[in-house]
Amino acid sequence: MHLPPYLTYLECIATCAATQYNLGSNTSASTAAPSFANICSKEEFLCPICARTGQKDSPLPYGYSGFGRRKKVKMEWPMCLVNLNVEPLEAGYLAAVTKVELMNHYKSQTSNLFIHTLPVNASEAKILADGVNLMHKATEAGCPPNFFVMIDTDSDEIVKGSAVVSDVVTKSLGAEFMECMGAASSFSRGDTTVSFTANGKKPWCELTAKARGGRRVLLLVGSHPAIRLRHHFESLVTLVKSDKFDFVLGFGGSGCSTSQISHTVRSLIVETGVFGQTDPWSALRDILTSNNQVLDYTTVVALYANAASGSRQIECRQIGKDTPVTHAFGYQFKLCGTAGCDPGPTGIQVCNRREKVQVRCTLCHWSSPWVRTDEDNQHFKRVSAFTAPQIFWHHFPPSKELQEFFVKLETRESEGRGEGRKGGDAEGRRKCQNPASQLEDVQMADLDSENESTLAMDIAK
């Protein structure tokens, strides 16, 4: 498309936006390279967004949507999606709708997309031969694929505990598929390509293999909260520590349907695989900020490797919504500040008053001090202070100190005013004494807080 010399900047932006989904391919399918979009260029005028190289009439290797800070690049980068499903073939709802959405994004370059559904309880690695072939071709072409594995946690092996999630995944995918995933990830991390615009400046988007490919994401879907069980959680930590996967997404609520978590799962696949979100944690935060209805039914748990500091560290965080009556800061508390009182999982009631919250025991009528919810504290951080102030994240598994958050507040306030009140210190000490059995976390099932020492607890600000 040629532009007249007098075309303004805004007109150029509008022209680019109008052609963002009109994707065509200028490479053969055998190269497994992303498709290209023919967008504007003109000798008298170079659009700041389009001026990627010095070749003024060369096609651009991407489409984009949005403006300003919200603009993002769309590429049909090679992708492999494997569904380990309890239901036969394509019968699963989430597998079916995810396939339809991805096929829509890869309409002009279907050879760059590999989707297959396997029974979760069987090893059929030979069926994945086409996916392995795509991995080899794409990596050799300098475009290492992104990998997404969805596993149904409602399978008998996982629910009954006869096999841990990591064993089911590795057995179903097979050794060759896992090795190809590792090779693609290594190629991506080792990529040193540097790109510049026509005027020699750093481009507004990264199209290199390091920025776009090599991600390995494991998605736990189903009504069974496997990530809350000790043996499954430890196996998932091992998968990430051993560099088999980079990101694991799970859900902490029991009984949630796939339709309730569908938007979050599909959005994470599209944002990281199609629109190239470099950091899956940032992508997840953006998704839940814009659409947090899933948090009305469950919590979201993210386990991932963080190499920002230079060394590979494991982070695990849980995201929840501050909900009146049931959840304070997105977490379900169950500890009472009265000695000997055990209210059980549903005996602690959450009370909200504008920007403050407190918990009360329905059994002995104990109440905690009021705590502000419009600011971060030592355990709970807001996901987005401006657009979603009711959503918080905390480290997972939750520590003993987190579970005692409101009880410790009672103790500190009692100590602060104890010198001027008869029996103040004794009252504070009496209320913070709790039986050890109360420290069992209702959201962790068989997983206690001792495992927290194995995880990196650095708080990102």
Number of C-alpha atoms within 10 A of each C-alpha: 12 11 17 11 11 9 13 13 14 10 13 21 17 13 15 22 17 14 17 18 17 13 21 15 16 14 13 12 14 12 17 28 26 25 24 21 23 21 25 24 22 15 11 10 19 18 19 15 16 21 21 25 17 12 10 16 16 14 20 17 21 23 25 19 16 11 11 6 6 7 12 19 20 21 24 28 27 30 28 22 22 21 25 29 25 20 16 12 15 16 12 17 12 24 24 14 16 21 18 10 13 22 16 11 17 21 15 18 23 17 19 25 23 22 18 18 24 23 18 27 17 12 16 15 16 13 13 21 13 12 21 21 12 24 28 18 18 23 24 14 13 19 27 32 32 27 24 24 20 23 25 24 24 20 20 13 15 20 14 10 14 9 14 21 25 17 13 19 20 15 17 20 22 15 12 14 20 16 13 20 24 18 16 27 26 15 19 24 14 11 13 11 9 10 16 15 16 17 12 11 10 13 19 14 14 16 19 16 23 22 17 24 29 27 28 22 24 23 21 24 25 25 18 22 26 28 27 25 19 18 16 22 22 18 16 25 22 14 22 23 16 10 16 20 26 21 26 24 23 23 27 24 20 16 12 18 15 17 13 16 21 17 19 19 21 17 18 24 24 18 21 22 28 22 21 26 20 17 14 23 18 12 19 22 19 19 17 22 19 10 13 19 15 20 21 14 18 21 21 21 24 21 25 25 20 18 10 8 7 7 9 15 17 20 21 22 18 22 28 30 27 22 19 16 16 17 19 26 26 24 24 22 26 24 28 31 27 21 13 13 18 20 16 15 14 14 18 25 20 21 19 18 12 9 12 14 20 19 27 22 23 14 13 14 12 15 21 20 16 17 18 15 23 14 12 15 11 10 17 23 22 23 24 15 15 10 11 18 17 22 25 24 23 25 23 21 25 22 20 15 14 19 22 20 16 23 24 19 18 22 22 15 15 20 16 13 13 16 11 8 10 10 11 18 18 12 17 24 17 15 20 21 16 19 12 7 8 19 17 17 22 19 22 18 15 14 22 20 18 11 15 17 10 11 16 15 16 10 13 5 5
